[in-house]
Amino acid sequence: MTGVTARAAVTPTPRRRTAALVAVLLGMFMEVLDSSILNVALPTVREDLGATESELQWAVAGYALPFALAMITGGRLGDLYGRRRVFLIGVGAFVVTSVLCGLATSAEMLVVWRMLQGLAAALMLPQTIATIHVMYPPRERSGPLAATGALFAATTVLGPILGAVLTELDIAGSGWRAVFFVNVPIGILTVVAVLLAVPESRSSTAARLDVGGLVLATLALVALLVPVVAGREAGWPPWTIAMLVASPLLISLFVAHQRRRTESPLVELSLFRRRSFTAGLVVMTLAMGAIVGFFFVVTIDLQSGRGFTPLGSALTGIPWGLASAVFAALAMRWLARRLGSRVVGIGLIVTVVGLVYALLVLRATPVGLDGWALTLPLIIGGAGMGCSVVLVFDYALADVPVDDAGSASGVLNTFQQIAGAVGVALVGTLYFALASTGADALAGTLVLPIAMVLVAAVTSLFLPVRLAAREVESAAP
């Protein structure tokens, strides 16, 4: 373990720093791609493997759940043993588990490999943002963070499109399995790029892994998320209720353990005393859970209830992705410099307008829906999310100490993945429950994500306007 600071260990030239940024973003592209690439192929998976509704939810949430459980640990492992080293291990494991997902012969097997794939992703993603954090000083950090936000927004929508194309092309008879095999060339390219360009960095203060904290955090998140995902399908047996009741107690025990630990805690609780970090965390969790849940049920409904092909349903999401990417860049470079954190609240309100507009379009055309009819509402919704999400990340990390970059990134991305898993579970559960009654399932379900984004908009009023303005102005050229 070196005694130098994390920033002192990272002194690349500007050209190599740019190459390093591209390399870690390539890995992030692969990870984010797999968070959405399977969605559009779910009806095909159901037919091929005979998957149940619960298994379809687990195929999506089963990736996000272990991702969330291991994210904090992944960030801290990078702090301890080197962010480049842990990133490369994660990429290798991700490629292997992707191949195993593609070779799955049953829904249960697919869910298991997806969970292991999520664990591999948890080693990768925290290193991406942490490496950016240590390579760039605060006044230069907004550009790279804007790039990560734009990439995340665009890739989230590109995933279903690529998944649909690969599924319909049926390359060598692979069908939906190609959505996993595509990670092999991407992963190899990522490894080569990282080895050539990314410098090693680690924390100078993280002494060793907090095993006790890891165990308590894992138990707390399992107790919270497993019943949420599996409860309805299982009929809410006593064990699900018991786990939900135990979850707050386990969280309290985890917090108490972290307070007592003075050397290298799993989570630096001091992060939560930073208003920027805590407020941004809440806003991001609500907003991301809503949008992941929204696209999960819309994708299934378009194919199962409205006769869309996988490619047709995926193409409807293009306007959202393009608008998100464009407005993420505008928000970071222009809007936030003038309006500060108000851009987040405005963006979330615009997102609500887009979701309500989409709901009205879907209700007005229960059959024979033209995909073009969703273009304008999805542009509006995507523009709003682009303005809000990328800035939330900047607020949350702006004043985090460099030595805690991995831990902070792990916490932030953990909550993002928790939001995705809970969003799929809550919105998906409501959708399937309404569908079983013969009601207008999609219309009734979309009220939930709309309400979640509204609450996020209200919460954004607590974001520190002056801090956001100072960070954005200092990053301006």
FILUMTOR-866253 format. One record per residue (C-alpha): x negated, y negated, z negated; residue in one letter; residue number from 1. Coordinates in steps of 0.001 Angstrom, whole numbers, plus 500000, padded with zeros to 6 digits. Example, Ala and Ser with C-alpha at 12.3 -4.5 7.8 and 13.67 -1.06 7.14 Angstrom:
<recs>
+--------+--------+--------+------+-----+
|     px |     py |     pz | code | pos |
+--------+--------+--------+------+-----+
| 487700 | 504500 | 492200 |    A |   1 |
| 486330 | 501060 | 492860 |    S |   2 |
+--------+--------+--------+------+-----+
</recs>
This chain:
<recs>
+--------+--------+--------+------+-----+
|     px |     py |     pz | code | pos |
+--------+--------+--------+------+-----+
| 500000 | 500000 | 500000 |    M |   1 |
| 498529 | 496705 | 501050 |    T |   2 |
| 498532 | 493758 | 498740 |    G |   3 |
| 498956 | 491080 | 501401 |    V |   4 |
| 502282 | 489408 | 501928 |    T |   5 |
| 504649 | 490611 | 504612 |    A |   6 |
| 504211 | 487437 | 506652 |    R |   7 |
| 500432 | 487547 | 506434 |    A |   8 |
| 500495 | 491044 | 507884 |    A |   9 |
| 502378 | 489845 | 510964 |    V |  10 |
| 500422 | 487346 | 513071 |    T |  11 |
| 501140 | 488209 | 516723 |    P |  12 |
| 500518 | 485795 | 519553 |    T |  13 |
| 503646 | 484095 | 520968 |    P |  14 |
| 503609 | 486383 | 524019 |    R |  15 |
| 503269 | 489548 | 521949 |    R |  16 |
| 505902 | 488277 | 519525 |    R |  17 |
| 508361 | 487958 | 522408 |    T |  18 |
| 507461 | 491444 | 523625 |    A |  19 |
| 507946 | 492768 | 520092 |    A |  20 |
| 511360 | 491103 | 519911 |    L |  21 |
| 512409 | 492760 | 523171 |    V |  22 |
| 511169 | 496135 | 521908 |    A |  23 |
| 513115 | 496109 | 518638 |    V |  24 |
| 516205 | 494740 | 520391 |    L |  25 |
| 516025 | 497686 | 522792 |    L |  26 |
| 516340 | 500011 | 519816 |    G |  27 |
| 519171 | 497917 | 518447 |    M |  28 |
| 520874 | 498154 | 521845 |    F |  29 |
| 520823 | 501953 | 521646 |    M |  30 |
| 522192 | 501996 | 518095 |    E |  31 |
| 524985 | 499482 | 518751 |    V |  32 |
| 525842 | 501240 | 522019 |    L |  33 |
| 526578 | 504448 | 520138 |    D |  34 |
| 528873 | 502687 | 517701 |    S |  35 |
| 531356 | 502138 | 520555 |    S |  36 |
| 530380 | 504307 | 523532 |    I |  37 |
| 532389 | 507308 | 522308 |    L |  38 |
| 535657 | 505416 | 521719 |    N |  39 |
| 536835 | 505447 | 525304 |    V |  40 |
| 536050 | 509168 | 525661 |    A |  41 |
| 538062 | 510203 | 522573 |    L |  42 |
| 541148 | 511413 | 524512 |    P |  43 |
| 538830 | 513534 | 526683 |    T |  44 |
| 537092 | 514893 | 523581 |    V |  45 |
| 540493 | 515778 | 522127 |    R |  46 |
| 541392 | 517786 | 525234 |    E |  47 |
| 538010 | 519484 | 525572 |    D |  48 |
| 537399 | 520396 | 521924 |    L |  49 |
| 540994 | 520517 | 520667 |    G |  50 |
| 540256 | 517766 | 518123 |    A |  51 |
| 542929 | 516592 | 515692 |    T |  52 |
| 543735 | 512939 | 514969 |    E |  53 |
| 541673 | 513109 | 511797 |    S |  54 |
| 538706 | 514595 | 513657 |    E |  55 |
| 538893 | 511788 | 516207 |    L |  56 |
| 538719 | 509257 | 513378 |    Q |  57 |
| 535818 | 511147 | 511840 |    W |  58 |
| 533968 | 511198 | 515166 |    A |  59 |
| 533890 | 507406 | 514932 |    V |  60 |
| 533886 | 506772 | 511162 |    A |  61 |
| 531564 | 509762 | 510635 |    G |  62 |
| 528852 | 507783 | 512402 |    Y |  63 |
| 529528 | 504555 | 510507 |    A |  64 |
| 529899 | 506157 | 507069 |    L |  65 |
| 526398 | 507687 | 506637 |    P |  66 |
| 525044 | 504668 | 508494 |    F |  67 |
| 526508 | 502524 | 505724 |    A |  68 |
| 525416 | 504873 | 502944 |    L |  69 |
| 521786 | 504940 | 504057 |    A |  70 |
| 521361 | 501382 | 505340 |    M |  71 |
| 520050 | 499895 | 502095 |    I |  72 |
| 517670 | 502812 | 501680 |    T |  73 |
| 516516 | 502459 | 505283 |    G |  74 |
| 515730 | 498799 | 504718 |    G |  75 |
| 513801 | 499501 | 501550 |    R |  76 |
| 511862 | 502381 | 503156 |    L |  77 |
| 510684 | 499906 | 505776 |    G |  78 |
| 509579 | 497546 | 503015 |    D |  79 |
| 507663 | 500380 | 501341 |    L |  80 |
| 506102 | 502396 | 504154 |    Y |  81 |
| 506011 | 500006 | 507104 |    G |  82 |
| 508865 | 498755 | 509237 |    R |  83 |
| 507410 | 499882 | 512561 |    R |  84 |
| 506694 | 503372 | 511231 |    R |  85 |
| 510189 | 503842 | 509821 |    V |  86 |
| 511722 | 502389 | 512980 |    F |  87 |
| 509886 | 504918 | 515156 |    L |  88 |
| 510944 | 507807 | 512918 |    I |  89 |
| 514530 | 506601 | 513195 |    G |  90 |
| 514365 | 506389 | 516991 |    V |  91 |
| 513014 | 509938 | 517265 |    G |  92 |
| 515703 | 511322 | 514956 |    A |  93 |
| 518364 | 509344 | 516825 |    F |  94 |
| 517391 | 510873 | 520169 |    V |  95 |
| 517373 | 514416 | 518750 |    V |  96 |
| 520781 | 514050 | 517084 |    T |  97 |
| 522188 | 512452 | 520242 |    S |  98 |
| 521248 | 515573 | 522203 |    V |  99 |
| 522858 | 517750 | 519521 |    L | 100 |
| 526060 | 515676 | 519739 |    C | 101 |
| 526109 | 516240 | 523479 |    G | 102 |
| 525719 | 519994 | 522972 |    L | 103 |
| 528525 | 520275 | 520380 |    A | 104 |
| 531001 | 523086 | 521072 |    T | 105 |
| 533612 | 522131 | 518462 |    S | 106 |
| 535037 | 518984 | 516925 |    A | 107 |
| 533618 | 519916 | 513530 |    E | 108 |
| 530138 | 520311 | 515007 |    M | 109 |
| 530424 | 516951 | 516757 |    L | 110 |
| 531373 | 515244 | 513494 |    V | 111 |
| 528397 | 516791 | 511661 |    V | 112 |
| 525890 | 515694 | 514318 |    W | 113 |
| 527465 | 512224 | 514443 |    R | 114 |
| 526892 | 511911 | 510702 |    M | 115 |
| 523224 | 512822 | 511120 |    L | 116 |
| 523009 | 510382 | 514017 |    Q | 117 |
| 524333 | 507696 | 511669 |    G | 118 |
| 521573 | 508506 | 509180 |    L | 119 |
| 518975 | 508084 | 511918 |    A | 120 |
| 520499 | 504746 | 512899 |    A | 121 |
| 520210 | 503623 | 509263 |    A | 122 |
| 516439 | 503939 | 509571 |    L | 123 |
| 516396 | 501824 | 512724 |    M | 124 |
| 518641 | 498807 | 512384 |    L | 125 |
| 517345 | 497261 | 509120 |    P | 126 |
| 513847 | 497190 | 510593 |    Q | 127 |
| 515063 | 495166 | 513573 |    T | 128 |
| 516324 | 492178 | 511610 |    I | 129 |
| 513600 | 492490 | 508961 |    A | 130 |
| 510887 | 492438 | 511633 |    T | 131 |
| 512418 | 489312 | 513156 |    I | 132 |
| 512576 | 487811 | 509687 |    H | 133 |
| 508867 | 488300 | 509033 |    V | 134 |
| 507641 | 487421 | 512546 |    M | 135 |
| 509480 | 484101 | 512783 |    Y | 136 |
| 509427 | 481257 | 510242 |    P | 137 |
| 512856 | 479827 | 509291 |    P | 138 |
| 512723 | 476918 | 511728 |    R | 139 |
| 512130 | 479304 | 514661 |    E | 140 |
| 514441 | 482078 | 513551 |    R | 141 |
| 517767 | 480890 | 514989 |    S | 142 |
| 516833 | 481831 | 518566 |    G | 143 |
| 515970 | 485480 | 517848 |    P | 144 |
| 518971 | 485827 | 515528 |    L | 145 |
| 521193 | 484354 | 518229 |    A | 146 |
| 519784 | 486966 | 520605 |    A | 147 |
| 520685 | 489756 | 518171 |    T | 148 |
| 524213 | 488377 | 517786 |    G | 149 |
| 524723 | 488048 | 521521 |    A | 150 |
| 523296 | 491533 | 522113 |    L | 151 |
| 525558 | 492986 | 519440 |    F | 152 |
| 528655 | 491325 | 520907 |    A | 153 |
| 527878 | 492279 | 524489 |    A | 154 |
| 526795 | 495857 | 523702 |    T | 155 |
| 529875 | 496528 | 521584 |    T | 156 |
| 531997 | 495978 | 524681 |    V | 157 |
| 529496 | 497462 | 527151 |    L | 158 |
| 529571 | 500719 | 525182 |    G | 159 |
| 533126 | 501716 | 526170 |    P | 160 |
| 532477 | 500683 | 529781 |    I | 161 |
| 529337 | 502802 | 530044 |    L | 162 |
| 531108 | 505619 | 528204 |    G | 163 |
| 533978 | 505527 | 530697 |    A | 164 |
| 531659 | 505450 | 533713 |    V | 165 |
| 529590 | 508381 | 532442 |    L | 166 |
| 532710 | 510370 | 531537 |    T | 167 |
| 534388 | 509856 | 534918 |    E | 168 |
| 531195 | 510495 | 536904 |    L | 169 |
| 531023 | 513894 | 535174 |    D | 170 |
| 527296 | 514173 | 535889 |    I | 171 |
| 526364 | 517846 | 536349 |    A | 172 |
| 529678 | 518752 | 534730 |    G | 173 |
| 528685 | 517055 | 531473 |    S | 174 |
| 531850 | 514912 | 531184 |    G | 175 |
| 531975 | 513024 | 527864 |    W | 176 |
| 528716 | 514636 | 526728 |    R | 177 |
| 526729 | 512286 | 528960 |    A | 178 |
| 527534 | 509412 | 526574 |    V | 179 |
| 525045 | 511008 | 524191 |    F | 180 |
| 522485 | 512295 | 526694 |    F | 181 |
| 521949 | 508740 | 527980 |    V | 182 |
| 520105 | 507984 | 524727 |    N | 183 |
| 517173 | 510184 | 525752 |    V | 184 |
| 515645 | 507832 | 528373 |    P | 185 |
| 516559 | 504753 | 526327 |    I | 186 |
| 514920 | 506241 | 523246 |    G | 187 |
| 511708 | 507161 | 525068 |    I | 188 |
| 511464 | 503651 | 526513 |    L | 189 |
| 512019 | 502179 | 523050 |    T | 190 |
| 509231 | 504250 | 521485 |    V | 191 |
| 506745 | 503214 | 524170 |    V | 192 |
| 507691 | 499535 | 523865 |    A | 193 |
| 507411 | 499551 | 520067 |    V | 194 |
| 504030 | 501291 | 520082 |    L | 195 |
| 502674 | 498737 | 522544 |    L | 196 |
| 504099 | 495518 | 521120 |    A | 197 |
| 505458 | 495652 | 517562 |    V | 198 |
| 503026 | 494946 | 514691 |    P | 199 |
| 503344 | 496743 | 511383 |    E | 200 |
| 504724 | 494915 | 508352 |    S | 201 |
| 505745 | 495835 | 504829 |    R | 202 |
| 506634 | 494157 | 501569 |    S | 203 |
| 503876 | 493224 | 499150 |    S | 204 |
| 506168 | 493650 | 496135 |    T | 205 |
| 508210 | 496802 | 496844 |    A | 206 |
| 506266 | 499427 | 494879 |    A | 207 |
| 508354 | 502591 | 495297 |    R | 208 |
| 511825 | 503795 | 496189 |    L | 209 |
| 514504 | 503404 | 493511 |    D | 210 |
| 515806 | 506990 | 493513 |    V | 211 |
| 518275 | 506403 | 490678 |    G | 212 |
| 519730 | 503407 | 492456 |    G | 213 |
| 519916 | 505398 | 495690 |    L | 214 |
| 521905 | 508188 | 494027 |    V | 215 |
| 524349 | 505812 | 492338 |    L | 216 |
| 524847 | 503713 | 495486 |    A | 217 |
| 525495 | 506820 | 497574 |    T | 218 |
| 527991 | 508234 | 495081 |    L | 219 |
| 529809 | 504892 | 494842 |    A | 220 |
| 530143 | 504507 | 498609 |    L | 221 |
| 531169 | 508144 | 499108 |    V | 222 |
| 533831 | 507780 | 496415 |    A | 223 |
| 535165 | 504688 | 498160 |    L | 224 |
| 534988 | 505648 | 501835 |    L | 225 |
| 535719 | 509383 | 502038 |    V | 226 |
| 539253 | 509092 | 500571 |    P | 227 |
| 539982 | 506103 | 502813 |    V | 228 |
| 539030 | 508071 | 505922 |    V | 229 |
| 540408 | 511502 | 504937 |    A | 230 |
| 543247 | 510700 | 502541 |    G | 231 |
| 546208 | 510443 | 504907 |    R | 232 |
| 545353 | 513559 | 506917 |    E | 233 |
| 544872 | 515543 | 503686 |    A | 234 |
| 548148 | 514259 | 502218 |    G | 235 |
| 546433 | 512267 | 499448 |    W | 236 |
| 545637 | 515210 | 497146 |    P | 237 |
| 544493 | 514482 | 493555 |    P | 238 |
| 540798 | 514576 | 494456 |    W | 239 |
| 541196 | 511586 | 496797 |    T | 240 |
| 542907 | 509539 | 494084 |    I | 241 |
| 540263 | 510575 | 491556 |    A | 242 |
| 537471 | 509445 | 493896 |    M | 243 |
| 539100 | 506075 | 494468 |    L | 244 |
| 539494 | 505579 | 490712 |    V | 245 |
| 535872 | 506595 | 490121 |    A | 246 |
| 534515 | 504224 | 492771 |    S | 247 |
| 534647 | 500982 | 490696 |    P | 248 |
| 533023 | 502763 | 487742 |    L | 249 |
| 530184 | 504047 | 489916 |    L | 250 |
| 529682 | 500599 | 491423 |    I | 251 |
| 529475 | 499145 | 487913 |    S | 252 |
| 526903 | 501765 | 486916 |    L | 253 |
| 524862 | 500952 | 490003 |    F | 254 |
| 524879 | 497233 | 489208 |    V | 255 |
| 523885 | 497907 | 485585 |    A | 256 |
| 521035 | 500135 | 486762 |    H | 257 |
| 519768 | 497469 | 489152 |    Q | 258 |
| 519844 | 494843 | 486395 |    R | 259 |
| 517715 | 497037 | 484123 |    R | 260 |
| 515218 | 497864 | 486847 |    R | 261 |
| 512501 | 495228 | 487073 |    T | 262 |
| 510219 | 496922 | 489593 |    E | 263 |
| 511306 | 497397 | 493224 |    S | 264 |
| 515092 | 497779 | 492797 |    P | 265 |
| 517059 | 499242 | 495684 |    L | 266 |
| 519049 | 495993 | 495953 |    V | 267 |
| 517772 | 492632 | 494785 |    E | 268 |
| 520794 | 491413 | 492817 |    L | 269 |
| 519399 | 487913 | 493004 |    S | 270 |
| 520529 | 487934 | 496634 |    L | 271 |
| 524129 | 487712 | 495471 |    F | 272 |
| 523374 | 484536 | 493530 |    R | 273 |
| 522655 | 482885 | 496853 |    R | 274 |
| 525892 | 481351 | 498049 |    R | 275 |
| 524933 | 481659 | 501708 |    S | 276 |
| 524322 | 485400 | 501407 |    F | 277 |
| 527466 | 486274 | 499440 |    T | 278 |
| 529904 | 484095 | 501377 |    A | 279 |
| 528573 | 485278 | 504725 |    G | 280 |
| 528801 | 488891 | 503571 |    L | 281 |
| 532505 | 488608 | 502727 |    V | 282 |
| 533425 | 486834 | 505958 |    V | 283 |
| 531509 | 489313 | 508114 |    M | 284 |
| 532984 | 492359 | 506360 |    T | 285 |
| 536587 | 491256 | 506878 |    L | 286 |
| 536117 | 490085 | 510452 |    A | 287 |
| 534111 | 493068 | 511671 |    M | 288 |
| 536456 | 495585 | 510050 |    G | 289 |
| 539387 | 493942 | 511801 |    A | 290 |
| 537822 | 493920 | 515256 |    I | 291 |
| 536433 | 497476 | 515120 |    V | 292 |
| 539862 | 498714 | 514043 |    G | 293 |
| 541558 | 496642 | 516754 |    F | 294 |
| 539528 | 498116 | 519611 |    F | 295 |
| 539769 | 501648 | 518192 |    F | 296 |
| 543574 | 501751 | 518370 |    V | 297 |
| 543916 | 499685 | 521559 |    V | 298 |
| 541551 | 502023 | 523424 |    T | 299 |
| 543508 | 505101 | 522344 |    I | 300 |
| 546879 | 503486 | 523018 |    D | 301 |
| 545999 | 502339 | 526537 |    L | 302 |
| 544996 | 505868 | 527551 |    Q | 303 |
| 547473 | 507933 | 525552 |    S | 304 |
| 550553 | 505726 | 525781 |    G | 305 |
| 550142 | 503542 | 528869 |    R | 306 |
| 548465 | 505786 | 531426 |    G | 307 |
| 545104 | 504022 | 531662 |    F | 308 |
| 542041 | 505963 | 532770 |    T | 309 |
| 538970 | 505856 | 530505 |    P | 310 |
| 537317 | 503389 | 532881 |    L | 311 |
| 540471 | 501282 | 533161 |    G | 312 |
| 540832 | 500935 | 529406 |    S | 313 |
| 537130 | 500153 | 529028 |    A | 314 |
| 537183 | 497448 | 531690 |    L | 315 |
| 539876 | 495558 | 529805 |    T | 316 |
| 537275 | 494817 | 527131 |    G | 317 |
| 534819 | 493060 | 529478 |    I | 318 |
| 536303 | 489573 | 528916 |    P | 319 |
| 535844 | 489932 | 525158 |    W | 320 |
| 532192 | 490926 | 525462 |    G | 321 |
| 531295 | 488223 | 527964 |    L | 322 |
| 533052 | 485515 | 525981 |    A | 323 |
| 531406 | 486702 | 522745 |    S | 324 |
| 527924 | 486572 | 524246 |    A | 325 |
| 528383 | 483150 | 525859 |    V | 326 |
| 529935 | 481504 | 522824 |    F | 327 |
| 527422 | 483080 | 520436 |    A | 328 |
| 524678 | 481238 | 522290 |    A | 329 |
| 526694 | 478007 | 522403 |    L | 330 |
| 527505 | 478223 | 518701 |    A | 331 |
| 523897 | 478744 | 517656 |    M | 332 |
| 522321 | 476144 | 519896 |    R | 333 |
| 524968 | 473427 | 520091 |    W | 334 |
| 528212 | 473770 | 518143 |    L | 335 |
| 526720 | 474560 | 514728 |    A | 336 |
| 524218 | 471724 | 515036 |    R | 337 |
| 527150 | 469318 | 515203 |    R | 338 |
| 529812 | 471014 | 513088 |    L | 339 |
| 527818 | 473152 | 510667 |    G | 340 |
| 529579 | 476105 | 509082 |    S | 341 |
| 532963 | 474760 | 510163 |    R | 342 |
| 532271 | 476585 | 513431 |    V | 343 |
| 532754 | 479901 | 511626 |    V | 344 |
| 536238 | 479004 | 510394 |    G | 345 |
| 537220 | 477481 | 513736 |    I | 346 |
| 535950 | 480559 | 515553 |    G | 347 |
| 537940 | 482891 | 513319 |    L | 348 |
| 541130 | 480887 | 513839 |    I | 349 |
| 540527 | 481064 | 517600 |    V | 350 |
| 540092 | 484827 | 517213 |    T | 351 |
| 543462 | 485043 | 515455 |    V | 352 |
| 545044 | 483159 | 518367 |    V | 353 |
| 543534 | 485658 | 520804 |    G | 354 |
| 544719 | 488680 | 518803 |    L | 355 |
| 548238 | 487299 | 518428 |    V | 356 |
| 548320 | 486540 | 522162 |    Y | 357 |
| 547199 | 490123 | 522922 |    A | 358 |
| 549886 | 491469 | 520606 |    L | 359 |
| 552577 | 489455 | 522405 |    L | 360 |
| 551371 | 490697 | 525797 |    V | 361 |
| 551374 | 494325 | 524660 |    L | 362 |
| 554841 | 494027 | 523112 |    R | 363 |
| 556249 | 492331 | 526206 |    A | 364 |
| 555028 | 495137 | 528487 |    T | 365 |
| 555465 | 498519 | 526765 |    P | 366 |
| 555118 | 500335 | 530116 |    V | 367 |
| 553418 | 499449 | 533366 |    G | 368 |
| 550948 | 497093 | 531735 |    L | 369 |
| 548471 | 495451 | 534113 |    D | 370 |
| 545029 | 495315 | 532530 |    G | 371 |
| 544552 | 491796 | 533880 |    W | 372 |
| 547322 | 490611 | 531552 |    A | 373 |
| 544936 | 491037 | 528603 |    L | 374 |
| 542126 | 489008 | 530171 |    T | 375 |
| 542987 | 485589 | 528757 |    L | 376 |
| 543820 | 486725 | 525200 |    P | 377 |
| 540612 | 488767 | 525040 |    L | 378 |
| 538551 | 485833 | 526322 |    I | 379 |
| 540047 | 483689 | 523565 |    I | 380 |
| 539449 | 486324 | 520889 |    G | 381 |
| 535919 | 487076 | 522065 |    G | 382 |
| 534997 | 483397 | 522186 |    A | 383 |
| 536144 | 482971 | 518599 |    G | 384 |
| 534185 | 485990 | 517358 |    M | 385 |
| 531088 | 484869 | 519240 |    G | 386 |
| 531201 | 481534 | 517451 |    C | 387 |
| 531647 | 483048 | 514017 |    S | 388 |
| 529734 | 486320 | 513665 |    V | 389 |
| 526336 | 485190 | 514930 |    V | 390 |
| 526339 | 482218 | 512555 |    L | 391 |
| 527369 | 484329 | 509581 |    V | 392 |
| 524209 | 486399 | 509998 |    F | 393 |
| 522128 | 483230 | 510054 |    D | 394 |
| 523722 | 481872 | 506869 |    Y | 395 |
| 523293 | 485150 | 505050 |    A | 396 |
| 519569 | 485505 | 505787 |    L | 397 |
| 518479 | 481866 | 506000 |    A | 398 |
| 517041 | 481528 | 502487 |    D | 399 |
| 516224 | 485153 | 501675 |    V | 400 |
| 512578 | 485636 | 500524 |    P | 401 |
| 510411 | 487366 | 503108 |    V | 402 |
| 509460 | 490204 | 500737 |    D | 403 |
| 513144 | 491091 | 500348 |    D | 404 |
| 513933 | 490895 | 504065 |    A | 405 |
| 514374 | 494663 | 504397 |    G | 406 |
| 516620 | 494932 | 501371 |    S | 407 |
| 518735 | 491940 | 502442 |    A | 408 |
| 519035 | 493266 | 505983 |    S | 409 |
| 520017 | 496661 | 504617 |    G | 410 |
| 522730 | 495169 | 502397 |    V | 411 |
| 524078 | 492994 | 505190 |    L | 412 |
| 524225 | 495807 | 507709 |    N | 413 |
| 525589 | 498217 | 505098 |    T | 414 |
| 528598 | 495990 | 504596 |    F | 415 |
| 528980 | 495649 | 508349 |    Q | 416 |
| 529081 | 499418 | 508753 |    Q | 417 |
| 531369 | 499815 | 505757 |    I | 418 |
| 533650 | 497314 | 507453 |    A | 419 |
| 533597 | 499389 | 510639 |    G | 420 |
| 534346 | 502653 | 508835 |    A | 421 |
| 537116 | 501127 | 506726 |    V | 422 |
| 538506 | 499270 | 509735 |    G | 423 |
| 538812 | 502502 | 511717 |    V | 424 |
| 540259 | 504295 | 508692 |    A | 425 |
| 542845 | 501689 | 507713 |    L | 426 |
| 543925 | 500542 | 511162 |    V | 427 |
| 543719 | 504062 | 512631 |    G | 428 |
| 545670 | 505578 | 509760 |    T | 429 |
| 548411 | 502979 | 510120 |    L | 430 |
| 548555 | 503529 | 513881 |    Y | 431 |
| 548847 | 507323 | 513707 |    F | 432 |
| 551373 | 507080 | 510863 |    A | 433 |
| 553606 | 504706 | 512860 |    L | 434 |
| 553190 | 506783 | 516021 |    A | 435 |
| 554463 | 509868 | 514203 |    S | 436 |
| 557714 | 508034 | 513392 |    T | 437 |
| 558400 | 507019 | 516984 |    G | 438 |
| 557990 | 503322 | 516179 |    A | 439 |
| 556086 | 500771 | 518255 |    D | 440 |
| 552815 | 501901 | 516723 |    A | 441 |
| 550449 | 499451 | 518393 |    L | 442 |
| 552524 | 496348 | 517720 |    A | 443 |
| 553046 | 497294 | 514081 |    G | 444 |
| 549384 | 498167 | 513608 |    T | 445 |
| 547853 | 495007 | 515069 |    L | 446 |
| 549403 | 492919 | 512312 |    V | 447 |
| 546756 | 494335 | 509951 |    L | 448 |
| 543590 | 493206 | 511810 |    P | 449 |
| 545205 | 489823 | 512457 |    I | 450 |
| 545776 | 489404 | 508709 |    A | 451 |
| 542176 | 490464 | 507953 |    M | 452 |
| 540746 | 487823 | 510296 |    V | 453 |
| 543020 | 485189 | 508744 |    L | 454 |
| 541678 | 486012 | 505290 |    V | 455 |
| 538127 | 485816 | 506664 |    A | 456 |
| 538905 | 482357 | 508068 |    A | 457 |
| 540078 | 481160 | 504668 |    V | 458 |
| 537017 | 482670 | 502980 |    T | 459 |
| 534749 | 480809 | 505414 |    S | 460 |
| 535700 | 477578 | 503623 |    L | 461 |
| 533287 | 478683 | 500887 |    F | 462 |
| 530296 | 478785 | 503229 |    L | 463 |
| 527669 | 476143 | 502388 |    P | 464 |
| 528022 | 473513 | 505097 |    V | 465 |
| 524876 | 471590 | 504197 |    R | 466 |
| 522689 | 474678 | 504102 |    L | 467 |
| 523949 | 475819 | 507494 |    A | 468 |
| 523415 | 472369 | 508970 |    A | 469 |
| 519882 | 472140 | 507581 |    R | 470 |
| 518878 | 475516 | 508948 |    E | 471 |
| 520335 | 474869 | 512384 |    V | 472 |
| 518783 | 471410 | 512646 |    E | 473 |
| 515371 | 472690 | 511625 |    S | 474 |
| 515595 | 475313 | 514320 |    A | 475 |
| 516460 | 472810 | 517015 |    A | 476 |
| 513746 | 472141 | 519573 |    P | 477 |
+--------+--------+--------+------+-----+
</recs>
